[in-house]
Amino acid sequence: MDLTIHQNCPSCGAQIELSEADRLILCPYCEVRNFMVTRGPLRFVLPDKAPDHIDRSEMFYAPYLRFKGNIFYCKGKYLKYKVVDTTRQGISASALPPSLGLRPQAMPVFLVTNEVAGIFLRQTVKAITLLEKAAHLMVIDSDTIKAPFYHRAYIGETVSCIYLPLYIDNGVLYDAVTNTLLARGGSVEKMREIGSAYRENWTPHFLATLCPRCGDSLTGEHDSLVLSCYNCHSSWEEKQGGFHALDWNCVVSDHKQIYYLPFWKLRVRSTGVEMDTFADLLRITNQPLVIQKKHKEMELDFWIPAFKLRPSTFLRLGKNMTLSQAKIPEGEESMVKRMHPVTLPRKEAIQALKSILAEAALNKRKLLPLLPEMSMHPLATELTYLPFFDKGHDFVQEQTGIALAKSVLRFGRKL
C-alpha cells in the first residue's frame, strides 16, 4: 500500500497530496509541473499530537526503515518470490516499538524539511540488514527445501525512512503520535547525544520539466521515471540531478486501439558460463526449438518489462518476450500516443536478468546451480515501446501474441 504524503509545491508553496511513487508533480493550484529528484532514501515524519507545553525544539524523531518491493530467490530447483512491505527500527532501542505497524498506511506522512524542529536520532541499522531480514522472513519453506541459495534479487523495491516523533516530559519518554508512555527515566541530554539536526541533503529537489534539447514541455504521468518530448521526439531520464537523453525506439503499429508498453532491451554478455548469442540462451535454458543459423547470428538480448508488475507476471512476461524476440521488428524514434509510463528503472531491470533466465529454464535443477558463478554484463541498453492490441480485458502484443491482463497492469502501479 502506498503512503499518502503531504508536500508543499516547490513553485507556489501550496500544500499538495502525493503518493509514494509520484515523481512528476502537477500542482492543482498553480498548474506547474516539477520532477522530484531524491538524494538517497526519502525521509518522512508521522504527524504528532504532542502537548502544547512541549518545546518543539526538544522533540525527538526515531528512525524506522521501510522496505517495499519484490524479493526473488533461487533455492534448490525452485524460483520463489514474494511482495514484501515491512517497517523495522532503524535504531536499536528496546523502549521503542519494533515496528510502526499500520501507522504509515493509516495516516498521512510529511516529507522531512527544515521546518521540522527537533533532534533526529541517528540511524544505526543499515538498510541492507533490513533487506536481509525481509528476505529471511519471506522464505517460509526454507526448512523444507534442504538446498543452498543460488541467487537473490530485490526488484521494484523502495527503501525509505519514517520518523516516529517522541518527547520527554518529567523524565518520561512518550510516543508523540498517541501520547502513550514508552519508558521512564528519559534524559533530554542523552537523547541529544545520539541525535543530530536536520540536514539539507535529506530534502528532495525539483527539476523544471522543460526539454533540454528544444525547450518544449516534457510529458509523462505522475509515476513516470522517463519523460518524453513530442516536439523533438526525445526521451529523458533523471541521472545525477539532471535530465539525460535516453536511447529509445518504438515499434509503430498501423492499427487503431493500440497501447504501447515499455521494455528495457538489454544486450548482455556473460562470464563464468558461456552465453553470447540468442542460440546460447535457447541451449542453456533447454528450449524445445531447433537452433537455426539465424539464432546463432542474433545478439543476446533480454526484454525486461520497464513497469512494475506482481512477481509472477513480471517473470512470465519477461521470459516470454525474451524468448520471442526473433518476432519483434526494429523500432524507430517516433513518438506515439497512449504510452504506458516507465515505472521500473534500468538498474533494477539489470538486477532482474538472472531471475528471468531462471524462469526461462525448463530444467531448473541443472541451471540454477550455475547462477553463482555467472556474471551478466549489459553492453547496451535501449528503451523500446511495443504495440499491444486493446482486447477489452487484455492487452495482446501485436507481433508475438503475448497477452497481459489490464487488471494486472493497473495493480502494478500500486506496488
Kinemage of the C-alpha trace (Angstrom):
@kinemage 1
@onewidth
@group {chain A} dominant
@subgroup {mainchain}
@vectorlist {calphas} color= white
{ca met a 1} P 0.000 0.000 0.000
{ca asp a 2} L 1.304 3.475 -0.913
{ca leu a 3} L 1.970 6.178 1.622
{ca thr a 4} L -0.081 9.380 1.468
{ca ile a 5} L 2.387 12.263 1.550
{ca his a 6} L 1.777 15.935 2.242
{ca gln a 7} L 4.270 18.212 0.468
{ca asn a 8} L 4.470 21.912 -0.358
{ca cys a 9} L 4.503 22.816 -4.048
{ca pro a 10} L 8.050 23.957 -4.950
{ca ser a 11} L 6.614 26.710 -7.164
{ca cys a 12} L 3.772 28.327 -5.183
{ca gly a 13} L 4.135 26.758 -1.733
{ca ala a 14} L 0.606 25.347 -1.581
{ca gln a 15} L 0.205 22.034 0.247
{ca ile a 16} L -0.448 19.158 -2.129
{ca glu a 17} L -1.042 15.453 -1.596
{ca leu a 18} L 1.176 12.844 -3.239
{ca ser a 19} L 1.573 9.092 -3.292
{ca glu a 20} L 4.870 7.385 -2.591
{ca ala a 21} L 5.564 6.598 -6.255
{ca asp a 22} L 4.923 10.135 -7.562
{ca arg a 23} L 7.805 11.795 -9.375
{ca leu a 24} L 6.133 14.155 -11.855
{ca ile a 25} L 4.216 16.577 -9.658
{ca leu a 26} L 1.399 18.725 -11.039
{ca cys a 27} L 0.253 21.385 -8.591
{ca pro a 28} L -3.562 21.772 -8.744
{ca tyr a 29} L -3.243 25.421 -7.710
{ca cys a 30} L -0.518 26.923 -9.928
{ca glu a 31} L -0.640 24.090 -12.515
{ca val a 32} L 3.171 23.953 -12.722
{ca arg a 33} L 4.837 20.597 -13.321
{ca asn a 34} L 8.030 19.688 -11.478
{ca phe a 35} L 10.045 16.478 -11.438
{ca met a 36} L 11.128 15.348 -7.964
{ca val a 37} L 14.728 14.196 -7.557
{ca thr a 38} L 15.741 12.325 -4.410
{ca arg a 39} L 19.189 12.199 -2.870
{ca gly a 40} L 19.141 8.918 -1.016
{ca pro a 41} L 16.023 7.416 0.584
{ca leu a 42} L 13.032 9.661 1.117
{ca arg a 43} L 12.513 10.700 4.735
{ca phe a 44} L 9.059 11.157 6.231
{ca val a 45} L 7.713 12.041 9.648
{ca leu a 46} L 4.438 10.925 11.206
{ca pro a 47} L 2.087 13.673 12.457
{ca asp a 48} L 2.224 14.180 16.218
{ca lys a 49} L -0.168 15.280 18.967
{ca ala a 50} L 2.410 16.483 21.469
{ca pro a 51} L 1.030 18.732 24.260
{ca asp a 52} L 1.303 22.494 23.736
{ca his a 53} L 3.757 22.923 26.609
{ca ile a 54} L 6.376 20.727 24.886
{ca asp a 55} L 9.060 22.839 23.208
{ca arg a 56} L 9.194 21.813 19.528
{ca ser a 57} L 12.982 22.168 19.543
{ca glu a 58} L 13.094 19.352 22.127
{ca met a 59} L 11.088 16.897 20.062
{ca phe a 60} L 12.960 13.740 19.074
{ca tyr a 61} L 12.473 11.615 15.977
{ca ala a 62} L 13.306 7.893 15.944
{ca pro a 63} L 14.111 6.389 12.502
{ca tyr a 64} L 12.260 3.381 11.112
{ca leu a 65} L 13.333 1.824 7.835
{ca arg a 66} L 10.595 0.803 5.417
{ca phe a 67} L 11.131 -1.734 2.653
{ca lys a 68} L 8.528 -2.270 -0.021
{ca gly a 69} L 9.139 -4.401 -3.091
{ca asn a 70} L 9.512 -7.856 -4.602
{ca ile a 71} L 12.068 -10.389 -3.440
{ca phe a 72} L 13.120 -13.193 -5.801
{ca tyr a 73} L 15.306 -16.112 -4.794
{ca cys a 74} L 16.554 -19.380 -6.241
{ca lys a 75} L 16.999 -22.366 -3.952
{ca gly a 76} L 17.401 -25.975 -4.943
{ca lys a 77} L 15.291 -26.408 -8.057
{ca tyr a 78} L 12.855 -23.626 -7.157
{ca leu a 79} L 12.443 -19.991 -8.166
{ca lys a 80} L 10.382 -18.245 -5.470
{ca tyr a 81} L 9.139 -14.690 -4.958
{ca lys a 82} L 7.009 -12.563 -2.683
{ca val a 83} L 5.751 -8.981 -2.302
{ca val a 84} L 7.087 -7.532 0.963
{ca asp a 85} L 6.046 -4.356 2.812
{ca thr a 86} L 7.715 -4.078 6.207
{ca thr a 87} L 8.881 -1.400 8.638
{ca arg a 88} L 11.557 -2.003 11.256
{ca gln a 89} L 13.582 0.005 13.760
{ca gly a 90} L 16.484 1.973 12.311
{ca ile a 91} L 17.989 2.293 15.794
{ca ser a 92} L 18.415 -0.357 18.471
{ca ala a 93} L 16.187 0.759 21.338
{ca ser a 94} L 14.173 -1.629 23.498
{ca ala a 95} L 11.881 1.184 24.685
{ca leu a 96} L 10.582 1.804 21.166
{ca pro a 97} L 8.041 -0.366 19.345
{ca pro a 98} L 9.778 -2.835 16.967
{ca ser a 99} L 7.605 -1.698 14.059
{ca leu a 100} L 5.294 1.163 13.127
{ca gly a 101} L 2.607 -1.341 12.179
{ca leu a 102} L -0.142 0.149 10.028
{ca arg a 103} L 0.502 3.751 11.031
{ca pro a 104} L 2.262 4.797 7.785
{ca gln a 105} L -0.647 3.430 5.732
{ca ala a 106} L -3.408 4.666 8.053
{ca met a 107} L -2.348 8.306 8.372
{ca pro a 108} L -0.697 10.873 6.112
{ca val a 109} L 3.035 11.450 6.461
{ca phe a 110} L 5.066 14.595 5.787
{ca leu a 111} L 8.359 14.947 3.974
{ca val a 112} L 11.138 15.961 6.344
{ca thr a 113} L 12.145 19.576 5.692
{ca asn a 114} L 13.984 22.314 7.572
{ca glu a 115} L 10.627 23.336 9.041
{ca val a 116} L 10.607 20.207 11.233
{ca ala a 117} L 12.131 21.376 14.517
{ca gly a 118} L 13.831 18.938 16.869
{ca ile a 119} L 16.519 16.281 17.003
{ca phe a 120} L 16.709 13.292 14.650
{ca leu a 121} L 18.153 10.191 16.289
{ca arg a 122} L 20.968 8.707 14.220
{ca gln a 123} L 20.205 5.585 12.221
{ca thr a 124} L 22.388 2.682 13.394
{ca val a 125} L 20.777 -0.211 11.495
{ca lys a 126} L 21.879 -0.435 7.852
{ca ala a 127} L 19.288 -0.719 5.113
{ca ile a 128} L 20.901 -3.919 3.803
{ca thr a 129} L 20.252 -5.504 7.208
{ca leu a 130} L 16.545 -4.778 6.816
{ca leu a 131} L 16.573 -6.272 3.308
{ca glu a 132} L 18.251 -9.429 4.557
{ca lys a 133} L 15.731 -9.781 7.389
{ca ala a 134} L 12.854 -9.225 4.966
{ca ala a 135} L 14.280 -11.893 2.665
{ca his a 136} L 14.711 -14.296 5.567
{ca leu a 137} L 11.142 -13.767 6.776
{ca met a 138} L 9.639 -14.447 3.383
{ca val a 139} L 11.368 -17.818 2.952
{ca ile a 140} L 8.528 -19.697 4.608
{ca asp a 141} L 9.590 -23.040 3.199
{ca ser a 142} L 13.308 -22.657 3.995
{ca asp a 143} L 13.153 -25.624 6.380
{ca thr a 144} L 11.514 -27.898 3.845
{ca ile a 145} L 13.832 -27.060 0.938
{ca lys a 146} L 17.174 -28.548 2.003
{ca ala a 147} L 19.351 -26.847 -0.580
{ca pro a 148} L 21.618 -23.782 -0.751
{ca phe a 149} L 20.574 -20.398 -2.045
{ca tyr a 150} L 21.886 -19.763 -5.544
{ca his a 151} L 20.572 -16.254 -6.163
{ca arg a 152} L 18.585 -13.447 -4.574
{ca ala a 153} L 17.347 -10.182 -6.105
{ca tyr a 154} L 15.277 -7.221 -4.961
{ca ile a 155} L 13.170 -5.850 -7.823
{ca gly a 156} L 10.957 -2.772 -7.736
{ca glu a 157} L 11.996 -2.001 -4.188
{ca thr a 158} L 11.512 1.236 -2.310
{ca val a 159} L 13.544 1.937 0.818
{ca ser a 160} L 12.517 4.969 2.865
{ca cys a 161} L 12.941 6.289 6.387
{ca ile a 162} L 9.896 7.145 8.516
{ca tyr a 163} L 10.456 9.014 11.763
{ca leu a 164} L 8.367 8.386 14.880
{ca pro a 165} L 8.034 11.639 16.901
{ca leu a 166} L 8.876 11.402 20.623
{ca tyr a 167} L 9.103 13.777 23.577
{ca ile a 168} L 10.277 13.666 27.181
{ca asp a 169} L 8.081 15.140 29.921
{ca asn a 170} L 9.184 14.995 33.571
{ca gly a 171} L 11.702 12.261 32.798
{ca val a 172} L 9.186 10.092 30.939
{ca leu a 173} L 9.551 9.192 27.242
{ca tyr a 174} L 6.306 9.444 25.258
{ca asp a 175} L 5.154 8.390 21.804
{ca ala a 176} L 4.057 11.763 20.389
{ca val a 177} L 1.605 10.211 17.917
{ca thr a 178} L -0.590 8.639 20.593
{ca asn a 179} L 0.843 10.345 23.709
{ca thr a 180} L 1.406 6.944 25.314
{ca leu a 181} L 4.190 6.226 27.792
{ca leu a 182} L 7.156 4.307 26.400
{ca ala a 183} L 9.757 4.377 29.198
{ca arg a 184} L 10.661 6.136 32.414
{ca gly a 185} L 13.976 7.774 33.189
{ca gly a 186} L 14.293 9.573 29.863
{ca ser a 187} L 17.064 12.167 29.576
{ca val a 188} L 16.966 15.043 27.095
{ca glu a 189} L 20.765 15.374 27.277
{ca lys a 190} L 21.379 11.694 26.459
{ca met a 191} L 18.909 11.834 23.586
{ca arg a 192} L 20.697 14.851 22.156
{ca glu a 193} L 23.995 12.954 22.227
{ca ile a 194} L 22.687 10.272 19.861
{ca gly a 195} L 20.905 12.715 17.566
{ca ser a 196} L 21.590 15.426 15.025
{ca ala a 197} L 19.766 18.337 13.443
{ca tyr a 198} L 18.063 18.301 10.046
{ca arg a 199} L 20.429 18.006 7.068
{ca glu a 200} L 19.872 19.835 3.788
{ca asn a 201} L 20.569 16.768 1.619
{ca trp a 202} L 17.561 14.980 3.123
{ca thr a 203} L 15.066 17.110 1.210
{ca pro a 204} L 14.442 16.278 -2.465
{ca his a 205} L 14.924 18.962 -5.065
{ca phe a 206} L 12.916 19.610 -8.213
{ca leu a 207} L 13.663 19.953 -11.913
{ca ala a 208} L 11.703 22.092 -14.343
{ca thr a 209} L 10.043 19.809 -16.915
{ca leu a 210} L 11.491 21.504 -19.995
{ca cys a 211} L 13.204 19.531 -22.740
{ca pro a 212} L 16.980 20.154 -22.516
{ca arg a 213} L 17.221 19.801 -26.309
{ca cys a 214} L 14.442 22.049 -27.643
{ca gly a 215} L 12.921 23.746 -24.575
{ca asp a 216} L 9.415 22.374 -25.117
{ca ser a 217} L 7.429 20.823 -22.255
{ca leu a 218} L 8.214 17.251 -21.239
{ca thr a 219} L 5.243 14.963 -20.722
{ca gly a 220} L 4.607 11.930 -18.550
{ca glu a 221} L 2.348 10.602 -15.837
{ca his a 222} L 2.624 11.116 -12.096
{ca asp a 223} L 4.750 7.989 -11.572
{ca ser a 224} L 6.851 8.249 -14.758
{ca leu a 225} L 10.609 7.793 -14.458
{ca val a 226} L 11.100 8.680 -18.144
{ca leu a 227} L 9.688 11.876 -19.658
{ca ser a 228} L 9.003 12.419 -23.360
{ca cys a 229} L 9.248 15.404 -25.669
{ca tyr a 230} L 6.777 15.259 -28.545
{ca asn a 231} L 8.389 18.261 -30.244
{ca cys a 232} L 11.870 16.819 -30.900
{ca his a 233} L 10.943 13.159 -30.313
{ca ser a 234} L 13.339 12.561 -27.432
{ca ser a 235} L 13.148 10.709 -24.115
{ca trp a 236} L 14.804 11.766 -20.861
{ca glu a 237} L 15.629 10.144 -17.556
{ca glu a 238} L 16.938 11.756 -14.384
{ca lys a 239} L 20.554 10.988 -13.571
{ca gln a 240} L 22.832 12.726 -11.056
{ca gly a 241} L 20.383 15.567 -10.535
{ca gly a 242} L 19.661 16.412 -14.179
{ca phe a 243} L 17.886 15.114 -17.291
{ca his a 244} L 19.908 12.898 -19.631
{ca ala a 245} L 18.904 11.692 -23.097
{ca leu a 246} L 17.854 8.053 -23.308
{ca asp a 247} L 18.272 5.674 -26.257
{ca trp a 248} L 14.780 4.612 -27.206
{ca asn a 249} L 12.581 3.465 -30.079
{ca cys a 250} L 9.030 2.410 -30.775
{ca val a 251} L 7.662 -0.430 -32.911
{ca val a 252} L 4.898 1.607 -34.504
{ca ser a 253} L 1.637 -0.091 -35.469
{ca asp a 254} L -0.810 0.967 -38.190
{ca his a 255} L -3.775 -0.475 -36.302
{ca lys a 256} L -6.155 1.508 -34.138
{ca gln a 257} L -6.810 0.801 -30.440
{ca ile a 258} L -3.114 0.236 -29.755
{ca tyr a 259} L -1.476 0.706 -26.357
{ca tyr a 260} L 2.325 0.849 -26.121
{ca leu a 261} L 4.139 -0.845 -23.240
{ca pro a 262} L 7.819 -0.085 -22.496
{ca phe a 263} L 10.542 -2.733 -22.200
{ca trp a 264} L 14.216 -2.455 -21.330
{ca lys a 265} L 16.122 -4.160 -24.121
{ca leu a 266} L 19.421 -5.238 -22.533
{ca arg a 267} L 22.215 -6.561 -24.728
{ca val a 268} L 24.118 -8.948 -22.494
{ca arg a 269} L 27.382 -10.834 -22.314
{ca ser a 270} L 28.001 -13.403 -19.587
{ca thr a 271} L 31.142 -14.624 -17.892
{ca gly a 272} L 31.526 -17.841 -15.920
{ca val a 273} L 29.004 -19.546 -18.183
{ca glu a 274} L 29.223 -19.024 -21.937
{ca met a 275} L 26.149 -17.236 -23.263
{ca asp a 276} L 26.843 -14.754 -26.046
{ca thr a 277} L 24.082 -15.289 -28.627
{ca phe a 278} L 20.357 -15.976 -28.692
{ca ala a 279} L 21.235 -19.563 -29.677
{ca asp a 280} L 23.222 -19.883 -26.445
{ca leu a 281} L 20.160 -18.748 -24.475
{ca leu a 282} L 17.967 -21.346 -26.180
{ca arg a 283} L 20.563 -24.025 -25.473
{ca ile a 284} L 21.238 -23.223 -21.830
{ca thr a 285} L 17.514 -22.985 -20.997
{ca asn a 286} L 16.827 -26.206 -22.920
{ca gln a 287} L 14.078 -24.747 -25.112
{ca pro a 288} L 12.208 -27.243 -27.352
{ca leu a 289} L 13.327 -25.499 -30.541
{ca val a 290} L 15.670 -26.453 -33.356
{ca ile a 291} L 18.533 -23.954 -33.159
{ca gln a 292} L 18.913 -22.380 -36.586
{ca lys a 293} L 21.630 -20.341 -38.221
{ca lys a 294} L 19.706 -17.091 -37.643
{ca his a 295} L 19.617 -17.802 -33.916
{ca lys a 296} L 23.412 -18.112 -33.853
{ca glu a 297} L 23.724 -14.766 -35.634
{ca met a 298} L 21.405 -12.934 -33.236
{ca glu a 299} L 22.837 -10.919 -30.371
{ca leu a 300} L 21.788 -11.953 -26.865
{ca asp a 301} L 19.086 -9.531 -25.698
{ca phe a 302} L 16.870 -9.706 -22.630
{ca trp a 303} L 13.498 -7.942 -22.766
{ca ile a 304} L 12.608 -6.799 -19.237
{ca pro a 305} L 9.289 -5.022 -18.523
{ca ala a 306} L 10.009 -1.361 -17.735
{ca phe a 307} L 6.966 -1.197 -15.472
{ca lys a 308} L 6.135 -2.777 -12.146
{ca leu a 309} L 4.059 -5.956 -12.060
{ca arg a 310} L 3.273 -8.607 -9.481
{ca pro a 311} L 6.234 -11.024 -9.349
{ca ser a 312} L 4.692 -13.995 -11.174
{ca thr a 313} L 3.504 -11.837 -14.075
{ca phe a 314} L 6.807 -9.941 -14.221
{ca leu a 315} L 8.775 -13.169 -14.597
{ca arg a 316} L 6.388 -14.688 -17.130
{ca leu a 317} L 6.227 -11.575 -19.323
{ca gly a 318} L 9.999 -11.054 -19.239
{ca lys a 319} L 10.615 -14.689 -20.127
{ca asn a 320} L 8.062 -14.793 -22.950
{ca met a 321} L 9.232 -11.538 -24.529
{ca thr a 322} L 12.885 -12.596 -24.316
{ca leu a 323} L 12.222 -15.975 -25.942
{ca ser a 324} L 10.015 -14.372 -28.636
{ca gln a 325} L 12.428 -11.583 -29.585
{ca ala a 326} L 13.037 -13.018 -33.081
{ca lys a 327} L 9.488 -11.965 -33.999
{ca ile a 328} L 9.923 -8.321 -32.939
{ca pro a 329} L 10.880 -5.905 -35.758
{ca glu a 330} L 13.249 -2.963 -35.421
{ca gly a 331} L 11.715 0.194 -33.983
{ca glu a 332} L 12.011 3.852 -34.881
{ca glu a 333} L 12.293 7.102 -32.927
{ca ser a 334} L 8.686 8.134 -33.421
{ca met a 335} L 6.519 9.380 -30.560
{ca val a 336} L 3.070 7.842 -30.338
{ca lys a 337} L 0.070 8.342 -28.094
{ca arg a 338} L -1.102 6.001 -25.326
{ca met a 339} L 2.321 5.048 -23.952
{ca his a 340} L 2.428 3.340 -20.557
{ca pro a 341} L 4.753 5.095 -18.089
{ca val a 342} L 8.161 3.690 -17.243
{ca thr a 343} L 7.991 2.835 -13.530
{ca leu a 344} L 10.856 0.311 -13.238
{ca pro a 345} L 14.330 1.893 -13.543
{ca arg a 346} L 17.057 0.499 -15.745
{ca lys a 347} L 19.272 -0.590 -12.810
{ca glu a 348} L 16.504 -2.827 -11.452
{ca ala a 349} L 15.962 -4.346 -14.889
{ca ile a 350} L 19.645 -5.328 -14.807
{ca gln a 351} L 19.137 -6.903 -11.383
{ca ala a 352} L 16.301 -8.980 -12.851
{ca leu a 353} L 18.451 -10.676 -15.518
{ca lys a 354} L 19.264 -13.843 -13.563
{ca ser a 355} L 15.688 -14.198 -12.337
{ca ile a 356} L 14.354 -14.012 -15.909
{ca leu a 357} L 16.986 -16.535 -17.019
{ca ala a 358} L 15.960 -18.878 -14.185
{ca glu a 359} L 12.286 -18.523 -15.127
{ca ala a 360} L 13.107 -19.412 -18.754
{ca ala a 361} L 14.964 -22.607 -17.806
{ca leu a 362} L 12.960 -25.775 -18.375
{ca asn a 363} L 15.433 -27.775 -16.277
{ca lys a 364} L 15.920 -25.574 -13.211
{ca arg a 365} L 17.711 -28.318 -11.308
{ca lys a 366} L 20.515 -28.094 -13.893
{ca leu a 367} L 20.614 -24.307 -14.484
{ca leu a 368} L 20.137 -22.778 -11.028
{ca pro a 369} L 23.440 -24.129 -9.576
{ca leu a 370} L 25.258 -22.242 -12.373
{ca leu a 371} L 23.919 -18.832 -11.298
{ca pro a 372} L 26.509 -18.066 -8.557
{ca glu a 373} L 29.421 -18.448 -10.992
{ca met a 374} L 27.681 -16.489 -13.751
{ca ser a 375} L 28.058 -12.718 -14.201
{ca met a 376} L 25.819 -10.961 -16.706
{ca his a 377} L 27.147 -7.687 -18.111
{ca pro a 378} L 24.847 -5.305 -20.044
{ca leu a 379} L 26.704 -3.967 -23.086
{ca ala a 380} L 23.910 -1.672 -24.246
{ca thr a 381} L 20.504 -0.567 -23.013
{ca glu a 382} L 17.573 0.643 -25.073
{ca leu a 383} L 14.030 1.506 -24.087
{ca thr a 384} L 11.589 0.019 -26.601
{ca tyr a 385} L 7.836 0.600 -26.741
{ca leu a 386} L 5.939 -2.378 -28.161
{ca pro a 387} L 2.370 -2.263 -29.555
{ca phe a 388} L -0.402 -4.142 -27.754
{ca phe a 389} L -3.937 -4.578 -29.101
{ca asp a 390} L -6.673 -3.441 -26.752
{ca lys a 391} L -8.906 -6.504 -26.424
{ca gly a 392} L -11.211 -5.293 -23.679
{ca his a 393} L -9.958 -7.149 -20.612
{ca asp a 394} L -6.486 -7.846 -22.043
{ca phe a 395} L -3.673 -6.248 -23.989
{ca val a 396} L -2.223 -8.565 -26.665
{ca gln a 397} L 1.199 -7.909 -28.181
{ca glu a 398} L 0.869 -7.487 -31.946
{ca gln a 399} L 3.900 -9.461 -33.174
{ca thr a 400} L 4.123 -12.239 -30.570
{ca gly a 401} L 0.518 -12.703 -29.396
{ca ile a 402} L 1.603 -12.465 -25.740
{ca ala a 403} L -1.309 -11.308 -23.563
{ca leu a 404} L -1.358 -9.210 -20.387
{ca ala a 405} L -4.475 -8.598 -18.306
{ca lys a 406} L -5.389 -4.942 -17.830
{ca ser a 407} L -6.194 -5.522 -14.180
{ca val a 408} L -2.655 -6.796 -13.560
{ca leu a 409} L -1.238 -3.712 -15.248
{ca arg a 410} L -3.333 -1.401 -13.063
{ca phe a 411} L -2.377 -3.293 -9.903
{ca gly a 412} L 1.293 -2.979 -10.800
{ca arg a 413} L 1.136 0.801 -10.461
{ca lys a 414} L 0.240 0.369 -6.798
{ca leu a 415} L 3.245 -1.814 -5.976
